[in-house]
Amino acid sequence: MNRNTSEVGQDSHDVVIIGAGFVGVATALWLQRQGHKVTLVDQDPFTEGAYYGNACTIATYANIPIGTPGIIKQVPGLLFNPQSPLSIRWSYLPRLSPWLCKFLLASTPNKVEDIARQLGILLSEVNGAFEPIFKESDAHELLDINGAMYLYGSQQSFTNARTDIELRRRNGIPVQELSQGDISDLEPNLNPIYHRGLLFNDAYHVRNPLLLLKKMGDAVRKKGGRIVTGKVLHIKRVSATELSVDTDNGNIQGNKVVVAAGAWSKQFASQIGDSVPLDTEQGYHVMYNGAQELLSRPVGWDDVGFYMTPMDTALRAAGTVELGGLNNPSNPKRVKLIADTVKTLLPQLNDYDSQWTGYRPSMPDSMPVIGPSAKDKDVFYAFGHGHLGMTLSGITGKIIADLISQKDPVVDIHPFRVDRF
């Protein structure tokens, strides 16, 4: 599987990308647009990873970090309340403690203000970075441009959301506040147990994320890129200009490497010498076949922290967060929490038809790692996007491609550097 890079021109590079999720594939497409050769390597490309199981939303409004002021008071509840949208697996708490400390430090008012601003800047570039990708992938037919709605079950929960609403507005993200009547007009099939809501008109969603990813992968192949199946074991430097990505199926050589392995990226950064506080958020979804007509857009519910999204042939209810590491088994209590809430909001539904769980790559400050390694100038990082992997994949790919092409990226990447902690 060795690849000769002597054919690469002076201004182009042979780039090996670890990970064939949305971030990795979008990075490949942007690199190809700038004249580089790409090889994507993934243990199970285009199967059922986090890119498959997400809430399907291009969430251009999602600049609010998970950790916000007051989270310290909530930690006991996260440990003891199985109905909480965010939970922590007791047995994983000792290993999670260093991450949790950084999470709490990132939850102060000043830090949250800064994080929301930086994420807002990235989100403002999402549509421009996606447009050429969607065009090359012939993917526009998979998009529903109809906004996204978020609901609150009580006056108190809506009042508590006021800080987040204003934080979005300060960062240029439009938010339309909805009355009970507005919600009923827009989504008449919902059980009217809500109090108020928000509408994010600029958001849109993907009716089939896995099909979108496969279309993007096909576009990579059509432009001469390779997609290799293999479990990556090591990254190592073999010369001043060459790196080797060793897999259980041989090795792949290139002169640049991009780590876009999602929740599994930490080990590869460590091999390069970069210590990164990456952990996992375990997410869940349940599917209701044939129920997609009940809603016309993604609808979120504040009390549980999940979205119901109409897809091509089903309704998906996805969300909640469980901190429990990469080996955490599926928790039936989390699945039941989602399913019970769906039945409350859409009582006309029967039992769900399938369920899924997967691992989101989570940084303590809810911001991704985007940029070069602090230890090796030819290794680049594109991971840690949390709930925004699909949303931020296009702009992340563009930034990485610009860096490898020695162009100034469209945003300042300093806040997203690997050694910011």
C-alpha positions in Angstrom: 0.0 0.0 0.0 3.0 2.3 -0.2 2.4 5.3 -2.3 5.2 7.1 -4.2 4.9 10.8 -3.7 7.7 11.8 -6.1 5.0 12.6 -8.7 3.6 15.4 -6.5 4.3 18.9 -7.9 6.1 21.6 -6.1 2.9 23.3 -4.9 0.8 20.2 -4.2 1.0 17.6 -1.6 0.1 14.0 -1.1 -2.2 14.1 1.9 -3.3 11.1 4.0 -6.5 11.8 6.0 -7.3 9.5 8.9 -11.1 9.3 9.2 -13.8 9.2 6.5 -16.6 10.9 8.4 -18.0 14.3 7.3 -14.9 16.2 8.4 -12.4 13.9 6.7 -14.3 13.7 3.4 -15.0 17.4 3.3 -11.3 18.0 3.9 -10.5 15.7 1.0 -12.8 17.6 -1.3 -11.4 20.9 -0.4 -7.8 19.6 -0.7 -8.6 18.3 -4.2 -10.1 21.7 -5.2 -6.7 23.2 -4.3 -4.7 20.7 -6.4 -3.6 18.1 -3.8 -3.8 14.3 -3.9 -5.7 12.6 -1.1 -6.0 9.2 0.5 -8.7 8.7 3.1 -8.3 5.7 5.4 -11.0 4.5 7.8 -11.7 1.2 9.5 -15.3 1.1 8.4 -15.9 3.9 5.9 -19.5 5.0 5.3 -21.2 2.7 7.8 -22.9 3.7 11.1 -20.6 6.1 12.9 -21.5 9.4 14.5 -22.0 10.9 11.0 -24.8 8.4 10.4 -26.6 8.8 13.7 -26.7 12.6 14.1 -29.8 14.8 14.4 -29.4 15.6 10.6 -29.4 19.4 11.2 -27.0 21.9 9.7 -27.2 23.9 12.9 -25.9 27.4 11.9 -27.3 28.8 15.2 -25.5 26.4 17.6 -22.8 28.6 19.1 -23.8 28.0 22.7 -21.3 25.6 24.5 -22.5 22.7 26.6 -20.9 24.2 29.7 -22.5 27.4 30.8 -22.5 29.4 34.0 -24.2 27.5 36.8 -23.1 24.1 35.6 -21.2 23.5 38.8 -24.4 23.5 40.8 -25.9 21.0 38.3 -23.1 18.4 38.5 -24.7 16.4 41.4 -27.9 16.2 39.4 -26.0 14.9 36.4 -24.8 12.1 38.5 -28.0 11.2 40.2 -30.9 12.2 37.8 -31.4 9.6 35.0 -33.8 12.1 33.3 -31.2 14.7 32.8 -30.3 15.6 29.2 -26.6 15.4 30.3 -25.5 12.4 32.4 -22.3 11.0 33.6 -21.5 7.3 34.0 -20.5 6.8 37.6 -17.8 4.2 36.9 -16.1 6.5 34.4 -16.0 9.5 36.7 -12.3 9.0 37.9 -11.1 8.9 34.3 -13.3 11.8 33.3 -12.2 14.1 36.2 -9.4 15.9 34.3 -11.7 16.6 31.4 -14.5 17.6 33.8 -12.3 20.1 35.6 -11.4 21.8 32.3 -15.1 21.7 31.4 -16.0 23.6 34.5 -13.2 26.2 33.9 -14.6 26.8 30.4 -18.1 27.4 31.9 -17.5 30.8 33.4 -19.4 33.9 32.0 -16.3 35.4 30.3 -15.2 32.1 28.8 -18.7 31.3 27.5 -19.0 34.7 25.9 -15.7 34.1 24.1 -16.5 30.6 23.1 -19.9 31.7 21.7 -18.2 34.4 19.7 -15.6 32.0 18.2 -18.1 29.4 17.3 -20.3 32.1 15.8 -17.5 33.1 13.5 -17.1 29.5 12.3 -20.8 29.1 11.9 -21.0 32.2 9.8 -18.8 30.5 7.2 -20.7 27.2 7.1 -22.9 27.9 4.0 -20.2 29.3 1.9 -17.9 26.4 2.6 -20.6 23.8 1.9 -21.9 25.2 -1.4 -19.1 23.9 -3.6 -19.2 20.5 -1.8 -22.9 20.1 -2.2 -22.6 21.0 -5.9 -19.7 18.6 -6.6 -21.6 15.9 -4.7 -24.9 16.5 -6.4 -26.4 16.7 -2.9 -28.8 19.6 -3.0 -31.8 17.2 -3.4 -31.0 15.8 0.1 -31.4 19.2 1.8 -34.6 20.6 3.3 -34.3 24.4 3.8 -37.1 25.0 6.3 -35.4 26.2 9.5 -35.3 24.4 12.9 -37.5 24.9 16.0 -36.7 24.6 19.7 -39.4 24.3 22.3 -39.7 25.0 26.0 -42.1 23.3 28.3 -42.5 26.1 30.9 -42.2 29.8 31.5 -39.2 29.1 33.8 -37.3 27.1 31.2 -37.9 29.8 28.6 -36.8 32.5 31.0 -33.6 30.5 31.7 -33.0 30.5 28.0 -33.0 34.3 27.7 -29.2 34.5 28.3 -28.6 32.1 25.4 -31.0 33.9 23.1 -29.3 37.2 23.7 -25.8 35.6 23.3 -26.8 34.3 19.9 -28.1 37.7 18.9 -25.0 39.4 20.0 -23.1 37.1 17.6 -25.3 37.8 14.6 -27.4 34.7 14.8 -31.1 35.5 14.1 -33.6 34.1 16.5 -37.4 34.3 16.1 -39.4 33.9 19.3 -42.6 31.9 19.0 -45.8 31.9 20.9 -48.0 28.8 21.5 -50.1 29.8 18.6 -47.1 30.3 16.3 -45.9 26.8 17.2 -49.3 25.2 16.6 -49.5 26.9 13.2 -46.0 25.7 12.1 -46.3 22.2 13.5 -49.9 21.3 14.1 -49.2 17.6 14.8 -47.4 18.4 18.1 -49.1 17.8 21.4 -49.6 21.4 22.7 -47.7 20.9 25.9 -45.1 23.5 25.1 -45.0 27.0 26.5 -42.8 29.0 24.1 -40.4 28.3 21.3 -37.6 29.6 19.1 -37.3 29.4 15.3 -33.9 29.4 13.6 -34.9 30.3 10.0 -31.4 30.0 8.6 -31.0 26.4 9.6 -31.6 23.4 7.3 -31.4 19.7 7.6 -30.3 16.6 5.6 -32.9 14.0 4.9 -30.3 11.2 4.8 -26.8 12.0 6.3 -25.3 8.7 5.3 -26.3 9.0 1.7 -24.9 12.6 1.7 -21.6 11.3 3.0 -21.5 8.5 0.4 -22.2 11.1 -2.4 -19.3 13.2 -1.0 -17.1 10.1 -1.0 -18.1 9.3 -4.6 -17.0 12.9 -5.6 -13.6 12.3 -3.9 -13.1 9.1 -6.0 -14.2 10.7 -9.2 -11.5 13.4 -8.7 -8.8 10.7 -8.3 -8.9 10.3 -4.5 -8.5 7.0 -2.8 -10.6 5.6 0.1 -8.8 2.8 1.9 -10.3 0.4 4.4 -8.0 -0.2 7.3 -7.6 0.3 11.0 -4.9 3.0 11.6 -2.3 1.9 14.2 0.4 4.5 14.1 1.6 7.8 12.5 5.3 8.1 12.2 7.8 10.2 10.4 10.1 8.2 8.0 12.1 11.1 6.6 12.3 14.9 6.6 9.6 15.1 4.0 7.6 11.8 4.5 5.2 10.5 7.0 3.8 7.0 7.2 0.3 6.0 8.4 0.6 2.4 9.4 -2.6 0.3 9.3 -3.6 -3.3 9.8 -3.7 -3.5 6.0 -0.2 -2.1 5.2 1.1 1.5 5.3 0.3 4.6 3.4 2.9 7.3 2.9 2.4 11.0 2.3 4.0 14.3 3.0 1.0 15.7 5.0 -1.3 13.9 7.4 -4.7 15.1 8.6 -6.2 13.5 11.8 -10.0 13.6 11.4 -10.8 10.4 13.4 -13.5 11.9 15.6 -13.7 10.4 19.0 -10.6 8.2 18.2 -8.3 11.1 17.4 -6.7 11.5 20.8 -4.4 8.5 20.4 -3.0 9.8 17.1 -2.3 13.2 18.5 -0.5 11.6 21.4 1.7 9.6 19.0 2.8 13.0 17.5 3.4 14.3 21.0 0.4 16.5 21.4 -1.6 16.1 24.6 -5.3 16.9 24.0 -8.2 16.6 26.5 -10.6 14.9 24.1 -13.3 12.6 25.5 -16.6 11.3 24.2 -20.2 12.2 24.4 -22.4 9.2 23.8 -25.5 10.0 21.8 -28.6 8.0 20.9 -31.4 8.0 18.4 -34.6 6.1 17.8 -36.3 5.8 14.4 -40.0 5.8 13.5 -40.5 4.4 10.0 -43.0 6.2 7.8 -43.6 9.0 10.4 -41.6 11.7 8.6 -44.7 13.6 7.6 -45.7 14.5 11.1 -43.1 17.3 11.3 -41.9 19.7 8.6 -38.6 20.6 10.2 -36.3 19.6 13.1 -38.0 20.2 16.4 -35.9 20.3 19.6 -37.2 19.9 23.2 -35.3 21.7 25.9 -36.4 19.4 28.8 -34.5 16.4 27.4 -32.0 18.0 25.0 -33.0 16.2 21.8 -34.3 16.8 18.3 -37.0 15.1 16.2 -36.2 15.3 12.5 -38.2 14.3 9.4 -35.9 12.2 7.2 -36.6 10.6 3.8 -38.4 7.6 5.0 -38.7 8.0 8.8 -38.7 10.3 11.8 -35.6 10.4 13.9 -35.4 11.4 17.5 -31.8 12.0 18.4 -29.8 13.5 21.2 -29.0 13.5 24.9 -25.4 13.3 26.2 -23.8 10.6 28.3 -20.2 10.9 29.4 -18.8 7.4 29.7 -15.9 6.9 27.4 -15.4 4.9 24.2 -16.3 1.5 25.7 -19.5 2.5 27.3 -22.4 0.1 26.4 -25.7 1.4 25.2 -27.8 2.6 28.1 -31.4 1.6 27.8 -32.5 4.4 30.2 -31.3 7.0 27.7 -33.2 5.3 24.9 -36.3 5.1 27.0 -36.0 8.8 27.9 -36.0 9.8 24.3 -38.8 7.4 23.3 -41.0 8.4 26.2 -40.5 12.1 25.4 -41.4 11.5 21.7 -44.6 9.8 22.8 -45.4 12.8 24.9 -44.9 15.2 22.1 -46.3 13.0 19.3 -48.8 10.7 21.0 -50.1 9.4 17.7 -46.8 7.5 17.2 -46.4 3.8 18.0 -43.2 2.2 19.3 -40.0 3.0 17.6 -38.6 0.7 14.9 -34.9 0.9 15.6 -32.3 2.4 17.9 -28.7 3.5 17.6 -25.9 4.8 19.8 -22.5 6.3 18.9 -19.7 8.5 20.1 -19.2 12.2 19.6 -15.7 13.7 20.0 -16.0 16.2 22.8 -13.6 18.9 23.9 -14.2 20.5 27.4 -14.8 24.0 25.9 -17.1 22.7 23.1 -14.7 24.0 20.5 -13.0 21.8 17.9 -9.3 21.4 17.3 -8.5 22.8 13.9 -5.0 23.5 12.8 -1.4 22.2 12.8 0.2 20.0 15.4 2.3 21.8 17.9 5.0 19.1 17.4 5.1 18.3 13.7 4.4 21.0 11.0 3.2 18.3 8.5 0.4 16.9 10.8 -2.9 18.7 10.9 -5.9 18.2 13.3 -9.6 18.4 12.5 -11.5 16.8 15.3 -13.4 17.5 18.5 -16.5 19.0 16.9 -19.0 17.5 19.4 -22.6 18.0 18.2 -21.4 20.1 15.2 -19.4 17.5 13.1 -21.6 17.6 10.1 -22.4 21.3 10.5 -18.7 22.4 10.7 -17.2 19.8 8.3 -17.2 22.0 5.2 -15.5 25.1 6.9 -13.1 22.8 8.8 -12.1 21.2 5.5 -11.6 24.5 3.8 -9.4 25.8 6.7 -7.2 22.7 6.7 -6.9 22.9 2.9 -5.9 26.5 3.1 -3.3 25.8 5.7 -1.7 23.0 3.7 -1.8 25.2 0.7 -0.1 27.9 2.8 -3.0 30.3 2.3 -4.4 32.5 5.1 -7.6 30.8 6.3 -10.8 32.7 6.3 -11.0 32.7 10.1 -8.4 33.1 12.9 -7.5 29.5 13.9 -5.6 30.5 17.1 -8.6 29.9 19.4 -8.9 26.3 18.0 -5.2 25.3 18.4 -4.4 21.9 19.8 -2.3 23.3 22.7 -4.9 25.9 23.9 -5.2 24.1 27.3 
